[in-house]
């Protein structure tokens, strides 16, 4: 049975340190910092207020200069999920929002409908975490361990239920393979439970944080979207993102 959800609190974690692309959140994309481009796309999704959870005053100032909301969080968080959990308490201390949506800060081309798609599985009451995936069309990407695969089954509610996530090619046999995209919608109670858990054996083995939730028995359901947003991790990625914005 579905329930109606109308809003979520959207948090974008942003950490200044980056190995392959120094000061990545502040990289210019056609006149605006990348983190501002992500903020704008999240606002365009129109599912609730958006805030950037950052660890550096330069990011904080960039967001404020463009009319957005930012909160300073600790610099020593082990993951974006931990940073989001701290930020939720700062942005919404009265717990007005039941759902928290985590949008990564390095996807300036994320479509608003993809953000909304991650929110959609939570209309099923038993689902604790929603996320998104897209079918692989390029065999090189499909076989690359840097592209995470979602192993799922249809849930009968218009989405899929996640059974496993892996860097290996799975499942075997004929049929589509799906690329998991790391945007998550958490029930607030699920986020609190998740960050309280210790890293799990399969999480450590695969280096995939979402396996911690599955190993703890938490239900993750997945929406299918048409294509994957491009992550910006390298100078080459940044140039491709700039080129895409020039065509808008």
C-alpha positions as CSV (number, residue, x, y, z in Angstrom):
1,X,0.0,0.0,0.0
2,X,1.3,3.4,-0.9
3,X,1.2,6.6,1.1
4,X,1.5,10.1,-0.2
5,X,4.7,12.0,0.5
6,X,4.8,15.7,-0.5
7,X,8.2,17.0,0.7
8,X,11.7,16.2,1.7
9,X,14.6,18.2,3.2
10,X,17.4,18.1,0.6
11,X,21.0,18.2,1.8
12,X,24.1,18.4,-0.4
13,X,27.3,17.4,1.4
14,X,30.4,19.3,0.2
15,X,33.9,18.7,1.3
16,X,36.7,21.0,0.0
17,X,39.4,18.4,-0.1
18,X,39.7,16.4,-3.3
19,X,42.7,14.5,-4.6
20,X,42.0,14.5,-8.4
21,X,40.4,17.9,-8.6
22,X,41.6,20.4,-6.0
23,X,38.9,22.6,-4.4
24,X,36.3,20.7,-6.5
25,X,33.1,22.2,-5.1
26,X,34.3,25.7,-6.1
27,X,35.4,24.8,-9.6
28,X,33.9,27.3,-12.0
29,X,31.2,26.1,-14.5
30,X,30.2,28.9,-16.8
31,X,30.3,31.6,-14.2
32,X,29.1,29.7,-11.1
33,X,30.8,27.3,-8.7
34,X,30.0,23.6,-9.3
35,X,28.3,23.3,-5.8
36,X,26.0,26.2,-6.8
37,X,25.0,24.4,-10.0
38,X,24.1,21.3,-8.0
39,X,22.2,23.5,-5.5
40,X,20.2,25.0,-8.4
41,X,19.3,21.6,-9.8
42,X,18.2,20.4,-6.4
43,X,16.0,23.5,-6.0
44,X,14.5,22.9,-9.4
45,X,13.4,19.4,-8.2
46,X,10.9,21.3,-6.1
47,X,10.4,18.8,-3.3
48,X,11.5,20.9,-0.3
49,X,14.1,23.2,1.1
50,X,17.7,22.7,0.0
51,X,20.9,23.2,2.1
52,X,24.6,22.6,1.5
53,X,26.4,20.9,4.4
54,X,30.0,22.1,4.1
55,X,33.3,21.9,6.0
56,X,34.9,25.1,4.7
57,X,34.0,28.8,4.9
58,X,34.8,29.4,1.2
59,X,32.0,26.9,0.2
60,X,29.7,28.5,2.8
61,X,30.3,32.0,1.4
62,X,29.8,30.8,-2.2
63,X,26.4,29.4,-1.4
64,X,25.3,32.4,0.6
65,X,26.6,34.8,-2.2
66,X,24.2,33.0,-4.6
67,X,21.2,33.2,-2.3
68,X,21.4,29.6,-1.0
69,X,21.4,28.1,2.5
70,X,24.6,26.5,3.9
71,X,25.5,25.1,7.2
72,X,29.0,24.5,8.6
73,X,29.7,20.9,9.7
74,X,32.6,19.2,11.3
75,X,35.7,18.5,9.2
76,X,36.3,15.0,10.5
77,X,33.2,13.2,9.2
78,X,34.0,9.7,7.8
79,X,31.3,9.9,5.1
80,X,28.8,12.2,3.5
81,X,26.0,10.3,5.4
82,X,27.6,11.4,8.7
83,X,27.8,15.0,7.4
84,X,24.2,15.0,6.3
85,X,23.0,13.6,9.7
86,X,24.7,16.5,11.5
87,X,23.3,19.0,9.0
88,X,19.8,17.7,9.4
89,X,19.9,18.5,13.1
90,X,21.1,22.0,12.3
91,X,18.7,22.8,9.5
92,X,15.6,21.1,10.9
93,X,15.9,20.8,14.7
94,X,12.1,20.6,15.1
95,X,12.0,17.6,12.9
96,X,9.4,19.0,10.5
97,X,10.6,16.8,7.7
98,X,10.2,13.0,7.8
99,X,12.4,12.4,4.7
100,X,16.0,13.6,4.0
101,X,17.4,13.5,0.5
102,X,21.1,13.3,-0.1
103,X,22.3,14.8,-3.4
104,X,26.0,14.4,-4.1
105,X,27.8,17.7,-4.6
106,X,29.7,16.7,-7.8
107,X,26.7,16.1,-10.1
108,X,26.1,19.6,-11.7
109,X,24.2,18.0,-14.5
110,X,21.8,16.0,-12.3
111,X,18.3,16.3,-13.7
112,X,15.5,17.5,-11.3
113,X,13.4,14.5,-12.3
114,X,16.3,12.1,-11.3
115,X,16.3,13.7,-7.8
116,X,12.5,13.3,-7.5
117,X,12.9,9.6,-8.7
118,X,15.1,8.9,-5.6
119,X,12.3,10.2,-3.4
120,X,9.6,8.1,-5.1
121,X,10.2,4.7,-3.5
122,X,9.4,6.0,-0.1
123,X,5.7,6.1,-1.0
124,X,5.9,2.4,0.0
125,X,5.7,2.4,3.9
126,X,8.2,-0.5,4.4
127,X,10.9,1.2,2.3
128,X,13.5,2.9,4.5
129,X,15.9,4.3,1.8
130,X,15.2,5.2,-1.8
131,X,17.8,5.5,-4.6
132,X,18.1,5.4,-8.4
133,X,19.7,3.4,-11.1
134,X,19.9,3.3,-14.9
135,X,20.4,0.5,-17.4
136,X,23.9,0.1,-18.8
137,X,24.2,0.7,-22.5
138,X,28.0,0.8,-22.8
139,X,29.7,-2.5,-22.1
140,X,32.9,-0.8,-21.1
141,X,31.1,1.0,-18.2
142,X,29.2,-2.2,-17.4
143,X,32.5,-4.1,-16.9
144,X,34.3,-1.3,-15.0
145,X,34.4,-1.9,-11.2
146,X,34.2,1.9,-10.7
147,X,30.6,1.7,-12.0
148,X,28.5,0.1,-9.2
149,X,25.9,-2.5,-10.2
150,X,22.5,-2.7,-8.5
151,X,21.1,-6.3,-8.2
152,X,17.4,-5.8,-7.8
153,X,13.9,-7.4,-8.4
154,X,10.7,-5.6,-9.2
155,X,8.7,-4.7,-6.1
156,X,5.3,-4.7,-7.6
157,X,4.9,-0.9,-6.8
158,X,6.6,0.5,-9.9
159,X,10.1,0.4,-8.6
160,X,12.7,-2.3,-7.7
161,X,13.8,-3.7,-4.4
162,X,17.6,-3.8,-3.9
163,X,19.0,-7.2,-3.1
164,X,22.7,-6.3,-3.4
165,X,25.2,-3.7,-4.7
166,X,28.5,-4.8,-6.2
167,X,31.5,-3.7,-8.3
168,X,31.5,-7.0,-10.0
169,X,29.2,-7.7,-13.0
170,X,26.0,-9.2,-11.6
171,X,23.7,-11.0,-11.9
172,X,24.8,-13.6,-14.4
173,X,22.7,-14.8,-17.3
174,X,20.7,-12.9,-19.9
175,X,19.1,-9.6,-19.1
176,X,19.8,-6.0,-18.3
177,X,22.4,-4.8,-15.8
178,X,21.9,-1.6,-13.8
179,X,24.2,1.2,-12.8
180,X,23.6,2.4,-9.3
181,X,23.7,6.2,-8.8
182,X,24.5,7.4,-5.3
183,X,21.6,9.7,-4.5
184,X,19.6,8.6,-1.5
185,X,16.3,9.5,0.1
186,X,16.2,8.4,3.8
187,X,13.4,8.3,6.2
188,X,14.8,10.4,9.1
189,X,14.7,7.4,11.5
190,X,16.6,5.3,8.9
191,X,19.3,7.9,8.5
192,X,19.8,8.0,12.3
193,X,19.9,4.2,12.4
194,X,22.3,4.0,9.5
195,X,24.9,6.4,10.9
196,X,24.8,4.6,14.3
197,X,25.9,1.3,12.7
198,X,29.5,0.3,12.4
199,X,30.9,-0.4,8.9
200,X,29.9,-3.9,7.9
201,X,31.9,-6.8,6.5
202,X,30.6,-6.6,2.9
203,X,30.7,-2.8,3.0
204,X,34.4,-3.0,3.8
205,X,35.0,-5.7,1.2
206,X,33.2,-3.9,-1.7
207,X,33.9,-0.4,-0.4
208,X,30.2,0.4,-0.8
209,X,28.6,2.2,2.1
210,X,25.0,1.2,1.1
211,X,25.8,-2.5,1.9
212,X,25.9,-1.5,5.6
213,X,22.1,-0.8,5.4
214,X,21.3,-4.1,3.6
215,X,23.4,-6.1,6.0
216,X,21.5,-4.6,8.9
217,X,18.2,-5.6,7.3
218,X,17.2,-2.2,6.1
219,X,15.0,-2.0,2.9
220,X,16.3,0.0,0.0
221,X,14.1,0.4,-3.1
222,X,15.3,1.8,-6.4
223,X,13.7,3.9,-9.2
224,X,14.9,3.4,-12.8
225,X,15.9,6.6,-14.7
226,X,16.7,7.1,-18.3
227,X,20.4,8.0,-18.0
228,X,23.1,8.6,-15.4
229,X,24.3,12.1,-14.4
230,X,28.0,12.6,-15.0
231,X,30.1,12.8,-11.9
232,X,32.9,15.5,-11.9
233,X,36.0,14.0,-10.5
234,X,38.8,15.0,-12.8
235,X,39.8,18.1,-14.9
236,X,38.6,16.3,-18.0
237,X,35.1,15.7,-16.3
238,X,35.0,19.4,-15.5
239,X,35.6,20.4,-19.1
240,X,32.8,18.1,-20.2
241,X,30.5,19.7,-17.7
242,X,31.4,23.2,-18.9
243,X,30.8,22.1,-22.5
244,X,27.4,20.8,-21.6
245,X,26.4,24.0,-19.8
246,X,27.4,26.0,-22.8
247,X,24.8,24.2,-24.8
248,X,21.9,25.1,-22.4
